[in-house]
Amino acid sequence: MDGGQVQILFQPQFSSADGRIVGAEALSRWNHPLLGCIGAEALFDMAERSHHAAELTRHIAGRALAIAATWPDPLRLSLNVTAADVHDDRFAATVLAVLAETRFQAGRLTLEITEQALVTELDRGAEQLEQLAARGVQIALDDFGAGFCNFDYLKRLPLHLLKLDRSMIRGIADDERDLAVLRAILAMARALGLKVVAEGIESEEQRAAIEREGCEKWQGFLGGAPMTAEAFAVLVAG
């Protein structure tokens, strides 16, 4: 972090209805001078083992929010949240402090949390997320369909969105069973008042299917791979 080796990339997110860019997910990488590019999962694992997880989260959030503050309103920013984050009693206060420092609107921020991060101490995590939701931050359950699919999360967390894992999307263009599962998830989400984001869209056929079925937003290589802040700014302007 001190050496500027943590890189922030942005993967664009699109509206299914009209194809416009509605925001981006911030993704982190460690450009290690000897080992090369280290992905976010390994980076956060090392941060947790060395007791720097909270520091890393604040570092990434601060940089990503400062960049997103230059985007035109109403583009949204999505940030990933770890288990260490939501189990930290200072997490909500930290996020609110960074929002104030960067002057990024809380209503334009989405925090994405995986089911795996909620396996333990659900009530403690829910309390932190509720504090943020009360200030306008949106909460998304990430990688839905890839983990335990504990539906208790849908009742006990202040959720606004479900983000479908790419495994839920892969066969929807040519497999009736996969399409049926997607339709069932969308019906459940509508009943709960949740919007749905599809991850891993790689073909026009997949994009057309999620648009037809009523999935609100999507991201994936069809729209763009994770890119630098400068490249995302060009994409938005163009």
The 8 nearest C-alpha neighbors of each residue, nearest first, counted from 0:
[[1, 3, 2, 5, 4, 58, 55, 29],
 [2, 0, 3, 4, 5, 58, 55, 54],
 [3, 1, 0, 4, 5, 31, 30, 32],
 [2, 4, 0, 1, 5, 6, 30, 29],
 [3, 5, 30, 2, 29, 0, 6, 31],
 [6, 4, 29, 3, 28, 0, 30, 27],
 [5, 7, 28, 27, 29, 4, 8, 30],
 [8, 6, 27, 26, 25, 28, 5, 9],
 [9, 7, 227, 226, 26, 225, 25, 27],
 [8, 10, 25, 225, 226, 24, 23, 26],
 [9, 11, 225, 23, 24, 224, 226, 223],
 [12, 10, 23, 22, 9, 218, 223, 24],
 [11, 13, 218, 23, 22, 217, 21, 20],
 [14, 12, 20, 21, 217, 19, 216, 18],
 [13, 15, 216, 18, 16, 19, 17, 215],
 [16, 14, 216, 210, 215, 18, 17, 13],
 [15, 17, 14, 18, 210, 215, 216, 19],
 [18, 16, 19, 15, 14, 13, 20, 210],
 [17, 19, 14, 13, 15, 16, 20, 21],
 [20, 18, 14, 13, 17, 21, 15, 16],
 [19, 21, 13, 22, 12, 14, 18, 11],
 [22, 20, 74, 13, 12, 19, 14, 75],
 [23, 21, 75, 74, 12, 76, 20, 11],
 [22, 24, 11, 12, 10, 76, 9, 77],
 [23, 25, 77, 10, 9, 76, 78, 26],
 [26, 24, 9, 78, 8, 77, 23, 7],
 [27, 25, 8, 7, 9, 24, 28, 39],
 [26, 28, 7, 39, 6, 8, 5, 25],
 [29, 27, 38, 6, 39, 5, 37, 30],
 [28, 30, 5, 37, 31, 36, 4, 6],
 [29, 31, 36, 4, 35, 5, 28, 32],
 [30, 32, 35, 34, 33, 29, 36, 4],
 [33, 31, 35, 34, 30, 4, 36, 29],
 [34, 32, 31, 35, 30, 36, 37, 29],
 [35, 33, 31, 32, 36, 37, 30, 29],
 [34, 36, 31, 30, 33, 32, 37, 29],
 [35, 37, 30, 29, 31, 38, 28, 34],
 [38, 36, 29, 28, 30, 35, 42, 41],
 [39, 37, 28, 40, 41, 42, 36, 29],
 [38, 40, 42, 27, 28, 41, 43, 37],
 [41, 39, 43, 42, 38, 44, 37, 45],
 [40, 42, 44, 43, 39, 38, 45, 37],
 [41, 43, 39, 45, 40, 44, 38, 46],
 [42, 44, 46, 45, 40, 41, 39, 47],
 [45, 43, 41, 47, 46, 42, 40, 48],
 [44, 46, 48, 42, 43, 47, 49, 41],
 [45, 47, 52, 51, 43, 49, 44, 48],
 [48, 46, 52, 50, 44, 49, 45, 51],
 [47, 49, 45, 50, 46, 44, 51, 52],
 [48, 50, 46, 47, 51, 45, 52, 44],
 [51, 49, 47, 48, 52, 46, 53, 45],
 [50, 52, 46, 54, 49, 53, 47, 55],
 [53, 51, 46, 47, 55, 54, 50, 56],
 [54, 52, 56, 55, 51, 57, 84, 83],
 [53, 55, 51, 57, 52, 56, 58, 46],
 [56, 54, 58, 52, 53, 57, 51, 59],
 [57, 55, 53, 59, 58, 54, 60, 52],
 [56, 58, 60, 54, 55, 59, 61, 53],
 [57, 59, 55, 61, 56, 60, 54, 62],
 [60, 58, 56, 62, 61, 57, 63, 55],
 [61, 59, 57, 63, 62, 58, 64, 56],
 [62, 60, 58, 64, 59, 63, 57, 97],
 [61, 63, 65, 59, 60, 64, 58, 66],
 [64, 62, 60, 66, 65, 61, 59, 67],
 [65, 63, 67, 66, 61, 62, 60, 68],
 [66, 64, 62, 101, 68, 63, 67, 61],
 [65, 67, 63, 64, 68, 69, 62, 228],
 [68, 66, 64, 70, 69, 65, 63, 76],
 [67, 69, 65, 103, 66, 70, 64, 101],
 [70, 68, 67, 66, 71, 65, 64, 103],
 [71, 69, 67, 68, 72, 74, 66, 232],
 [70, 72, 74, 73, 69, 68, 67, 235],
 [73, 71, 74, 70, 75, 107, 68, 69],
 [72, 74, 71, 75, 107, 21, 22, 70],
 [75, 73, 22, 21, 72, 71, 70, 76],
 [76, 74, 22, 107, 108, 73, 21, 23],
 [75, 77, 108, 23, 22, 24, 109, 107],
 [78, 76, 24, 109, 110, 108, 25, 23],
 [77, 79, 110, 25, 111, 24, 109, 80],
 [80, 78, 111, 110, 112, 81, 77, 25],
 [79, 81, 112, 111, 84, 110, 78, 82],
 [82, 80, 84, 83, 116, 112, 85, 79],
 [81, 83, 116, 84, 85, 86, 117, 80],
 [84, 82, 86, 81, 85, 87, 52, 53],
 [85, 83, 81, 82, 87, 86, 90, 80],
 [84, 86, 124, 87, 82, 83, 127, 90],
 [85, 87, 83, 124, 84, 123, 82, 88],
 [88, 86, 90, 89, 84, 85, 83, 124],
 [87, 89, 90, 86, 127, 91, 85, 123],
 [90, 88, 87, 92, 91, 93, 127, 84],
 [89, 91, 93, 87, 92, 88, 84, 85],
 [92, 90, 94, 93, 127, 89, 131, 95],
 [91, 93, 95, 89, 90, 94, 96, 88],
 [94, 92, 90, 96, 91, 95, 89, 97],
 [95, 93, 97, 91, 96, 92, 98, 90],
 [94, 96, 98, 92, 93, 97, 91, 99],
 [95, 97, 93, 99, 98, 94, 92, 100],
 [98, 96, 100, 94, 99, 95, 61, 101],
 [99, 97, 95, 103, 101, 96, 100, 102],
 [98, 100, 102, 96, 97, 101, 95, 103],
 [101, 99, 97, 98, 102, 96, 103, 61],
 [100, 102, 65, 98, 103, 99, 97, 64],
 [103, 101, 99, 100, 98, 104, 68, 65],
 [102, 104, 68, 98, 101, 105, 64, 99],
 [103, 105, 106, 107, 102, 98, 108, 68],
 [106, 104, 136, 108, 107, 135, 103, 134],
 [105, 107, 135, 136, 104, 108, 137, 134],
 [106, 108, 75, 105, 104, 76, 109, 73],
 [109, 107, 76, 105, 136, 106, 75, 77],
 [110, 108, 77, 137, 138, 136, 76, 78],
 [109, 111, 78, 138, 77, 79, 139, 137],
 [112, 110, 79, 139, 141, 80, 140, 78],
 [111, 113, 80, 140, 141, 79, 139, 110],
 [114, 112, 141, 115, 116, 140, 142, 111],
 [113, 115, 117, 116, 146, 118, 112, 140],
 [114, 116, 113, 117, 118, 146, 82, 147],
 [115, 117, 82, 114, 113, 118, 81, 112],
 [118, 116, 114, 115, 119, 121, 82, 120],
 [117, 119, 115, 116, 114, 121, 120, 82],
 [120, 118, 117, 121, 116, 82, 115, 122],
 [119, 121, 123, 122, 124, 117, 118, 86],
 [122, 120, 124, 123, 117, 119, 125, 118],
 [123, 121, 125, 124, 120, 126, 155, 156],
 [122, 124, 126, 120, 121, 125, 86, 127],
 [125, 123, 85, 121, 127, 126, 86, 122],
 [124, 126, 122, 128, 123, 127, 156, 129],
 [125, 127, 129, 123, 124, 128, 122, 130],
 [128, 126, 124, 130, 91, 125, 129, 85],
 [127, 129, 125, 131, 130, 126, 132, 124],
 [130, 128, 132, 126, 131, 127, 157, 125],
 [131, 129, 133, 127, 128, 132, 91, 126],
 [130, 132, 128, 134, 133, 129, 136, 91],
 [133, 131, 136, 129, 135, 134, 130, 137],
 [132, 134, 130, 131, 135, 129, 136, 128],
 [135, 133, 131, 132, 136, 105, 130, 106],
 [134, 136, 106, 132, 105, 133, 137, 131],
 [137, 135, 132, 105, 106, 108, 131, 134],
 [136, 138, 109, 159, 132, 108, 110, 135],
 [139, 137, 158, 110, 159, 109, 111, 160],
 [140, 138, 160, 111, 161, 158, 141, 159],
 [141, 139, 161, 112, 113, 111, 162, 160],
 [140, 142, 113, 162, 112, 143, 111, 139],
 [143, 141, 164, 163, 145, 162, 113, 144],
 [142, 144, 163, 164, 141, 145, 162, 140],
 [145, 143, 146, 148, 164, 142, 167, 163],
 [144, 146, 143, 142, 164, 166, 147, 148],
 [147, 145, 148, 144, 114, 143, 115, 142],
 [146, 148, 149, 145, 114, 144, 115, 150],
 [149, 147, 146, 150, 144, 143, 114, 145],
 [150, 148, 151, 147, 152, 114, 153, 146],
 [149, 151, 152, 153, 148, 154, 147, 155],
 [150, 152, 154, 153, 149, 155, 156, 148],
 [153, 151, 150, 155, 154, 156, 149, 114],
 [152, 154, 150, 151, 155, 156, 158, 149],
 [155, 153, 151, 152, 156, 150, 157, 158],
 [154, 156, 152, 153, 151, 157, 125, 122],
 [155, 157, 125, 158, 152, 154, 153, 129],
 [158, 156, 129, 132, 138, 159, 155, 128],
 [159, 157, 138, 156, 160, 139, 140, 153],
 [158, 160, 193, 138, 137, 139, 194, 157],
 [161, 159, 139, 194, 193, 195, 158, 162],
 [162, 160, 195, 140, 139, 163, 196, 194],
 [161, 163, 196, 141, 143, 142, 195, 197],
 [164, 162, 143, 197, 142, 198, 196, 161],
 [163, 165, 142, 143, 166, 167, 198, 144],
 [164, 166, 199, 168, 167, 198, 169, 163],
 [165, 167, 164, 168, 169, 145, 144, 170],
 [168, 166, 165, 164, 169, 163, 144, 181],
 [169, 167, 165, 166, 171, 170, 199, 164],
 [168, 170, 166, 171, 167, 165, 199, 205],
 [171, 169, 174, 172, 177, 168, 173, 178],
 [172, 170, 178, 177, 174, 168, 173, 169],
 [171, 173, 205, 170, 204, 174, 208, 178],
 [174, 172, 171, 170, 175, 178, 177, 204],
 [175, 173, 177, 170, 176, 171, 172, 178],
 [174, 176, 178, 177, 179, 173, 171, 172],
 [177, 175, 179, 178, 174, 180, 171, 170],
 [178, 176, 171, 180, 174, 179, 175, 170],
 [177, 179, 171, 175, 181, 176, 180, 182],
 [178, 180, 176, 182, 181, 177, 175, 183],
 [181, 179, 183, 177, 178, 182, 184, 176],
 [182, 180, 178, 184, 179, 183, 185, 177],
 [183, 181, 179, 185, 180, 184, 186, 178],
 [182, 184, 180, 186, 181, 185, 179, 187],
 [185, 183, 187, 181, 186, 182, 188, 180],
 [184, 186, 188, 182, 187, 183, 189, 181],
 [185, 187, 183, 189, 184, 188, 182, 190],
 [188, 186, 190, 184, 185, 189, 183, 191],
 [189, 187, 193, 185, 191, 190, 186, 192],
 [190, 188, 192, 186, 191, 187, 193, 185],
 [189, 191, 187, 188, 192, 186, 193, 185],
 [192, 190, 188, 189, 193, 187, 153, 186],
 [191, 193, 189, 190, 188, 194, 159, 187],
 [194, 192, 188, 160, 159, 191, 189, 195],
 [193, 195, 160, 161, 215, 159, 188, 192],
 [194, 196, 161, 214, 160, 215, 162, 197],
 [195, 197, 162, 216, 217, 215, 163, 161],
 [198, 196, 217, 163, 162, 216, 218, 195],
 [197, 199, 218, 165, 163, 217, 164, 200],
 [198, 200, 219, 165, 201, 218, 197, 220],
 [201, 199, 219, 198, 218, 221, 202, 205],
 [200, 202, 221, 220, 219, 199, 205, 203],
 [203, 201, 204, 205, 221, 200, 206, 220],
 [202, 204, 206, 205, 207, 201, 221, 200],
 [205, 203, 207, 202, 206, 172, 208, 201],
 [206, 204, 208, 202, 172, 203, 207, 200],
 [205, 207, 203, 209, 208, 204, 210, 200],
 [208, 206, 210, 204, 205, 209, 203, 211],
 [209, 207, 205, 211, 210, 206, 212, 204],
 [208, 210, 212, 214, 206, 211, 207, 213],
 [211, 209, 207, 15, 213, 208, 212, 214],
 [210, 212, 208, 209, 213, 207, 214, 206],
 [213, 211, 209, 210, 214, 208, 182, 185],
 [212, 214, 210, 211, 215, 209, 185, 15],
 [215, 213, 209, 195, 210, 216, 212, 196],
 [214, 216, 15, 195, 213, 196, 14, 194],
 [217, 215, 196, 14, 15, 13, 214, 197],
 [216, 218, 197, 196, 13, 12, 198, 15],
 [219, 217, 12, 198, 200, 199, 13, 11],
 [218, 220, 199, 200, 221, 222, 201, 198],
 [219, 221, 223, 224, 201, 222, 200, 199],
 [222, 220, 201, 219, 223, 202, 200, 203],
 [223, 221, 220, 219, 218, 11, 224, 13],
 [224, 222, 220, 221, 219, 11, 10, 225],
 [223, 225, 220, 10, 226, 219, 222, 11],
 [224, 226, 10, 9, 8, 223, 227, 11],
 [227, 225, 8, 9, 230, 224, 10, 231],
 [226, 228, 8, 230, 229, 9, 231, 7],
 [227, 229, 231, 230, 232, 8, 9, 226],
 [228, 230, 232, 227, 231, 233, 226, 234],
 [229, 231, 233, 227, 232, 228, 226, 234],
 [232, 230, 234, 228, 233, 229, 235, 227],
 [231, 233, 235, 229, 230, 234, 236, 228],
 [232, 234, 236, 230, 231, 235, 237, 229],
 [235, 233, 231, 237, 232, 236, 230, 229],
 [234, 236, 232, 233, 237, 231, 20, 70],
 [237, 235, 233, 234, 232, 231, 71, 70],
 [236, 234, 235, 233, 232, 231, 230, 20]]
